[in-house]
């Protein structure tokens, strides 16, 4: 099941930081969690370049939803 991670979620800053660190991204949008694969995915940008949809394992982030 895919669940959107909203700005009110206390884990969102940690997830966004993990994406920024791993992919050298400057902007992260549309963060979602896939419970079937235990992963987060989001659209990542670096300055004015769209990096595309990236995925990161929830264990790497240290967050369980």
N, C-alpha and C positions, 0 to 999 in steps of 0.2 A: 504494500500500500504506500502511496506517495503522499506526503504531508508537507505543506508549505510551512516554512519557518518564518514567523512574523517578527517584527521589530520588538514586540513586547516579550518575546521568549528570552529568558535569562541566558540561554546557551548561545544565542545568535552572535554576540560579539566574539566569542571564542571560535566559533565556526568560521566567521568571516576572516579573522586573523589567520587561521590555518590556511585558508585559500590564498590570502595575500602573500603569506610566507612561502608556500609551496610553489606557486605559479608566478611570483614576482608581479602580482596584479595590483593595480591602483584602485580599481572599483569592482565591487561584487554585487550582482543583482540576482533576483529570483532564486533565493536559497530554498532548497527542498530536501526532504529526507525520504529515502527509499527503505522501508522497513524490511522488504524481502531480501535486499542485498546488504543491509546495514551500512549504507553509504549516504553521504550528502552530495548534492550536485548543485552547481550554480553557473551562471553566465559570468565570465571574467573579462575584464578590460585592463589594458596597460596603456596609460595615457590615452591616445586616440585610436588605438588598435584593439579590435575585438579578438580576444583569444578563443572565444567560443565556450561551449558547455564543457565544464571540467567536473571531475568526480574525485572525491576523497573518502577514504574509509573512516567510519565513525570511530574506530579504535585509535587511529592516528590523531584524531582531534581530542580524544579523551572524553567524549560525550556520549551518553546513552539516552535515547529518547524512548 
